Amino acid sequence: MEAATNRGIIVMNTPGTNAMAAGELAIALMLALSRKLTVAHDSLKDGWWLLDRKRLELARALATGPRLVLLDEIAGGLTDREVPELVGTVRDLRADGMAVVWIEHIVHALVAVVDRLMCLAAGRVLAIGEPREVLRSKAVVDVYLGSTFDVDVSS
């Protein structure tokens, strides 16, 4: 097993990887971003939206053909309009059979994608299970939410 890291995105290459699906998604992400490459090199960073840069980082990681992708705060800094686009990309990964472990503080992004949610505080597991159950857990509410938190996980 081989691991590589790229700014909050960690990929694990293991035997049996669905390299074709991951590679196709990587190519699609890179092609979608290629139009932005006409921007002069010196202003490239300033000419790209944060979501574009995060997609490029994800595409670079997927180009290795991983079976598992670990995402660390990938939605951080995105606007309310950009988060659903990122969620769609992560859903596509999962639909192609990619295992995704996502560490995130933007809760609505997580619950829109995950089947299971684990909430930690100070290195201790507060709750683990179906997202709606975890978010209604008294321990999670007391530590993070301060009141009941209802979210639609059907979309």
Phi and psi restraints in degrees (value plus and minus 20) as a CYANA .aco file:
   2 GLU   PHI    -144.0  -104.0
   2 GLU   PSI     116.9   156.9
   3 ALA   PHI    -139.9   -99.9
   3 ALA   PSI     124.9   164.9
   4 ALA   PHI    -160.0  -120.0
   4 ALA   PSI     131.4   171.4
   5 THR   PHI    -146.1  -106.1
   5 THR   PSI     128.7   168.7
   6 ASN   PHI    -170.0  -130.0
   6 ASN   PSI      70.7   110.7
   7 ARG   PHI      26.3    66.3
   7 ARG   PSI      42.7    82.7
   8 GLY   PHI      68.9   108.9
   8 GLY   PSI     -25.1    14.9
   9 ILE   PHI    -133.7   -93.7
   9 ILE   PSI      99.5   139.5
  10 ILE   PHI    -134.5   -94.5
  10 ILE   PSI     112.0   152.0
  11 VAL   PHI    -138.9   -98.9
  11 VAL   PSI     123.7   163.7
  12 MET   PHI    -139.3   -99.3
  12 MET   PSI     101.8   141.8
  13 ASN   PHI    -115.9   -75.9
  13 ASN   PSI     103.2   143.2
  14 THR   PHI    -154.2  -114.2
  14 THR   PSI     138.9   178.9
  15 PRO   PHI     -77.3   -37.3
  15 PRO   PSI     124.6   164.6
  16 GLY   PHI      67.5   107.5
  16 GLY   PSI     -10.1    29.9
  17 THR   PHI     -81.4   -41.4
  17 THR   PSI     120.4   160.4
  18 ASN   PHI    -104.7   -64.7
  18 ASN   PSI      51.3    91.3
  19 ALA   PHI     -83.2   -43.2
  19 ALA   PSI     -53.9   -13.9
  20 MET   PHI     -83.0   -43.0
  20 MET   PSI     -70.1   -30.1
  21 ALA   PHI     -83.8   -43.8
  21 ALA   PSI     -65.3   -25.3
  22 ALA   PHI     -83.8   -43.8
  22 ALA   PSI     -62.3   -22.3
  23 GLY   PHI     -84.5   -44.5
  23 GLY   PSI     -60.9   -20.9
  24 GLU   PHI     -83.5   -43.5
  24 GLU   PSI     -61.6   -21.6
  25 LEU   PHI     -86.9   -46.9
  25 LEU   PSI     -59.6   -19.6
  26 ALA   PHI     -80.1   -40.1
  26 ALA   PSI     -64.9   -24.9
  27 ILE   PHI     -84.4   -44.4
  27 ILE   PSI     -62.8   -22.8
  28 ALA   PHI     -81.6   -41.6
  28 ALA   PSI     -62.8   -22.8
  29 LEU   PHI     -84.1   -44.1
  29 LEU   PSI     -61.9   -21.9
  30 MET   PHI     -87.3   -47.3
  30 MET   PSI     -59.1   -19.1
  31 LEU   PHI     -84.9   -44.9
  31 LEU   PSI     -60.2   -20.2
  32 ALA   PHI     -82.5   -42.5
  32 ALA   PSI     -51.0   -11.0
  33 LEU   PHI    -108.5   -68.5
  33 LEU   PSI     -33.8     6.2
  34 SER   PHI     -82.1   -42.1
  34 SER   PSI     -49.2    -9.2
  35 ARG   PHI     -81.3   -41.3
  35 ARG   PSI     -50.1   -10.1
  36 LYS   PHI     -95.1   -55.1
  36 LYS   PSI     -34.0     6.0
  37 LEU   PHI     -91.4   -51.4
  37 LEU   PSI     -27.6    12.4
  38 THR   PHI     -95.8   -55.8
  38 THR   PSI     -31.6     8.4
  39 VAL   PHI     -88.2   -48.2
  39 VAL   PSI     120.8   160.8
  40 ALA   PHI     -76.2   -36.2
  40 ALA   PSI     123.1   163.1
  41 HIS   PHI     -74.0   -34.0
  41 HIS   PSI     -62.4   -22.4
  42 ASP   PHI     -83.7   -43.7
  42 ASP   PSI     -48.2    -8.2
  43 SER   PHI    -129.4   -89.4
  43 SER   PSI      -7.2    32.8
  44 LEU   PHI     -77.3   -37.3
  44 LEU   PSI     -68.7   -28.7
  45 LYS   PHI     -79.9   -39.9
  45 LYS   PSI     -64.6   -24.6
  46 ASP   PHI     -92.5   -52.5
  46 ASP   PSI     -43.1    -3.1
  47 GLY   PHI    -104.3   -64.3
  47 GLY   PSI     -27.8    12.2
  48 TRP   PHI    -125.7   -85.7
  48 TRP   PSI     121.3   161.3
  49 TRP   PHI     -92.3   -52.3
  49 TRP   PSI     135.5   175.5
  50 LEU   PHI     -77.8   -37.8
  50 LEU   PSI     -60.2   -20.2
  51 LEU   PHI     -80.5   -40.5
  51 LEU   PSI     -59.7   -19.7
  52 ASP   PHI     -81.0   -41.0
  52 ASP   PSI     -63.2   -23.2
  53 ARG   PHI     -86.3   -46.3
  53 ARG   PSI     -58.2   -18.2
  54 LYS   PHI     -88.2   -48.2
  54 LYS   PSI     -57.8   -17.8
  55 ARG   PHI     -83.4   -43.4
  55 ARG   PSI     -60.9   -20.9
  56 LEU   PHI     -83.7   -43.7
  56 LEU   PSI     -62.8   -22.8
  57 GLU   PHI     -81.2   -41.2
  57 GLU   PSI     -62.4   -22.4
  58 LEU   PHI     -85.2   -45.2
  58 LEU   PSI     -62.3   -22.3
  59 ALA   PHI     -81.9   -41.9
  59 ALA   PSI     -60.7   -20.7
  60 ARG   PHI     -81.9   -41.9
  60 ARG   PSI     -60.9   -20.9
  61 ALA   PHI     -87.5   -47.5
  61 ALA   PSI     -61.0   -21.0
  62 LEU   PHI     -89.0   -49.0
  62 LEU   PSI     -45.2    -5.2
  63 ALA   PHI     -82.8   -42.8
  63 ALA   PSI     -37.3     2.7
  64 THR   PHI    -101.8   -61.8
  64 THR   PSI     -26.5    13.5
  65 GLY   PHI      52.6    92.6
  65 GLY   PSI      25.4    65.4
  66 PRO   PHI     -93.8   -53.8
  66 PRO   PSI     141.4   181.4
  67 ARG   PHI    -119.9   -79.9
  67 ARG   PSI     -45.2    -5.2
  68 LEU   PHI    -151.9  -111.9
  68 LEU   PSI     113.4   153.4
  69 VAL   PHI    -142.1  -102.1
  69 VAL   PSI     108.5   148.5
  70 LEU   PHI    -123.9   -83.9
  70 LEU   PSI      98.4   138.4
  71 LEU   PHI    -125.5   -85.5
  71 LEU   PSI     105.8   145.8
  72 ASP   PHI    -134.9   -94.9
  72 ASP   PSI      83.2   123.2
  73 GLU   PHI      35.5    75.5
  73 GLU   PSI      19.9    59.9
  74 ILE   PHI     -88.6   -48.6
  74 ILE   PSI     -43.0    -3.0
  75 ALA   PHI    -107.3   -67.3
  75 ALA   PSI     -27.2    12.8
  76 GLY   PHI     -78.1   -38.1
  76 GLY   PSI     110.9   150.9
  77 GLY   PHI      67.7   107.7
  77 GLY   PSI     -29.0    11.0
  78 LEU   PHI     -96.7   -56.7
  78 LEU   PSI     132.9   172.9
  79 THR   PHI     -98.7   -58.7
  79 THR   PSI     147.9   187.9
  80 ASP   PHI     -81.1   -41.1
  80 ASP   PSI     -47.4    -7.4
  81 ARG   PHI     -99.4   -59.4
  81 ARG   PSI     -49.5    -9.5
  82 GLU   PHI    -100.1   -60.1
  82 GLU   PSI     -51.9   -11.9
  83 VAL   PHI     -76.8   -36.8
  83 VAL   PSI     -66.4   -26.4
  84 PRO   PHI     -81.3   -41.3
  84 PRO   PSI     -51.4   -11.4
  85 GLU   PHI     -86.4   -46.4
  85 GLU   PSI     -62.4   -22.4
  86 LEU   PHI     -84.4   -44.4
  86 LEU   PSI     -62.5   -22.5
  87 VAL   PHI     -77.6   -37.6
  87 VAL   PSI     -62.2   -22.2
  88 GLY   PHI     -81.6   -41.6
  88 GLY   PSI     -59.6   -19.6
  89 THR   PHI     -84.9   -44.9
  89 THR   PSI     -64.2   -24.2
  90 VAL   PHI     -86.9   -46.9
  90 VAL   PSI     -57.4   -17.4
  91 ARG   PHI     -80.8   -40.8
  91 ARG   PSI     -61.5   -21.5
  92 ASP   PHI     -80.6   -40.6
  92 ASP   PSI     -61.1   -21.1
  93 LEU   PHI     -77.9   -37.9
  93 LEU   PSI     -68.8   -28.8
  94 ARG   PHI     -84.2   -44.2
  94 ARG   PSI     -59.2   -19.2
  95 ALA   PHI     -83.9   -43.9
  95 ALA   PSI     -47.6    -7.6
  96 ASP   PHI    -105.7   -65.7
  96 ASP   PSI     -14.0    26.0
  97 GLY   PHI      72.7   112.7
  97 GLY   PSI     -12.3    27.7
  98 MET   PHI     -96.1   -56.1
  98 MET   PSI     113.6   153.6
  99 ALA   PHI    -101.5   -61.5
  99 ALA   PSI     112.3   152.3
 100 VAL   PHI    -146.4  -106.4
 100 VAL   PSI     106.8   146.8
 101 VAL   PHI    -134.4   -94.4
 101 VAL   PSI     101.3   141.3
 102 TRP   PHI    -144.6  -104.6
 102 TRP   PSI      97.1   137.1
 103 ILE   PHI    -116.6   -76.6
 103 ILE   PSI     103.5   143.5
 104 GLU   PHI    -177.4  -137.4
 104 GLU   PSI     126.3   166.3
 105 HIS   PHI    -122.3   -82.3
 105 HIS   PSI     -28.0    12.0
 106 ILE   PHI    -109.0   -69.0
 106 ILE   PSI      72.3   112.3
 107 VAL   PHI     -80.8   -40.8
 107 VAL   PSI     -62.2   -22.2
 108 HIS   PHI     -84.5   -44.5
 108 HIS   PSI     -47.2    -7.2
 109 ALA   PHI     -88.4   -48.4
 109 ALA   PSI     -64.0   -24.0
 110 LEU   PHI     -81.8   -41.8
 110 LEU   PSI     -71.6   -31.6
 111 VAL   PHI     -88.6   -48.6
 111 VAL   PSI     -36.8     3.2
 112 ALA   PHI     -96.5   -56.5
 112 ALA   PSI     -32.5     7.5
 113 VAL   PHI    -141.9  -101.9
 113 VAL   PSI     -60.3   -20.3
 114 VAL   PHI    -102.4   -62.4
 114 VAL   PSI     132.5   172.5
 115 ASP   PHI    -111.6   -71.6
 115 ASP   PSI     -53.6   -13.6
 116 ARG   PHI    -151.2  -111.2
 116 ARG   PSI     125.1   165.1
 117 LEU   PHI    -150.1  -110.1
 117 LEU   PSI     115.7   155.7
 118 MET   PHI    -140.5  -100.5
 118 MET   PSI     109.4   149.4
 119 CYS   PHI    -132.8   -92.8
 119 CYS   PSI     107.2   147.2
 120 LEU   PHI    -135.5   -95.5
 120 LEU   PSI     130.7   170.7
 121 ALA   PHI    -163.2  -123.2
 121 ALA   PSI     104.0   144.0
 122 ALA   PHI      33.1    73.1
 122 ALA   PSI      19.6    59.6
 123 GLY   PHI      57.2    97.2
 123 GLY   PSI     -14.2    25.8
 124 ARG   PHI    -131.9   -91.9
 124 ARG   PSI     117.8   157.8
 125 VAL   PHI     -94.4   -54.4
 125 VAL   PSI     100.9   140.9
 126 LEU   PHI    -106.9   -66.9
 126 LEU   PSI     -60.9   -20.9
 127 ALA   PHI    -182.2  -142.2
 127 ALA   PSI     130.8   170.8
 128 ILE   PHI    -166.7  -126.7
 128 ILE   PSI     118.1   158.1
 129 GLY   PHI     132.5   172.5
 129 GLY   PSI    -174.8  -134.8
 130 GLU   PHI     -82.3   -42.3
 130 GLU   PSI     116.8   156.8
 131 PRO   PHI     -71.1   -31.1
 131 PRO   PSI     -65.5   -25.5
 132 ARG   PHI     -81.8   -41.8
 132 ARG   PSI     -60.5   -20.5
 133 GLU   PHI     -83.7   -43.7
 133 GLU   PSI     -64.9   -24.9
 134 VAL   PHI     -82.1   -42.1
 134 VAL   PSI     -64.5   -24.5
 135 LEU   PHI     -89.7   -49.7
 135 LEU   PSI     -39.6     0.4
 136 ARG   PHI    -115.4   -75.4
 136 ARG   PSI     -24.4    15.6
 137 SER   PHI     -80.7   -40.7
 137 SER   PSI     114.2   154.2
 138 LYS   PHI     -77.8   -37.8
 138 LYS   PSI     -62.0   -22.0
 139 ALA   PHI     -81.6   -41.6
 139 ALA   PSI     -63.2   -23.2
 140 VAL   PHI     -87.8   -47.8
 140 VAL   PSI     -64.8   -24.8
 141 VAL   PHI     -79.9   -39.9
 141 VAL   PSI     -66.6   -26.6
 142 ASP   PHI     -82.3   -42.3
 142 ASP   PSI     -62.5   -22.5
 143 VAL   PHI    -100.5   -60.5
 143 VAL   PSI     -61.8   -21.8
 144 TYR   PHI    -133.2   -93.2
 144 TYR   PSI     -59.1   -19.1
 145 LEU   PHI    -119.6   -79.6
 145 LEU   PSI     -51.5   -11.5
 146 GLY   PHI      57.8    97.8
 146 GLY   PSI     -36.3     3.7
 147 SER   PHI    -176.7  -136.7
 147 SER   PSI     150.5   190.5
 148 THR   PHI     -82.8   -42.8
 148 THR   PSI     126.9   166.9
 149 PHE   PHI    -146.6  -106.6
 149 PHE   PSI      92.5   132.5
 150 ASP   PHI    -130.6   -90.6
 150 ASP   PSI     110.9   150.9
 151 VAL   PHI    -158.6  -118.6
 151 VAL   PSI     123.2   163.2
 152 ASP   PHI    -102.6   -62.6
 152 ASP   PSI      91.5   131.5
 153 VAL   PHI    -119.7   -79.7
 153 VAL   PSI     -10.0    30.0
 154 SER   PHI    -103.3   -63.3
 154 SER   PSI     -39.9     0.1
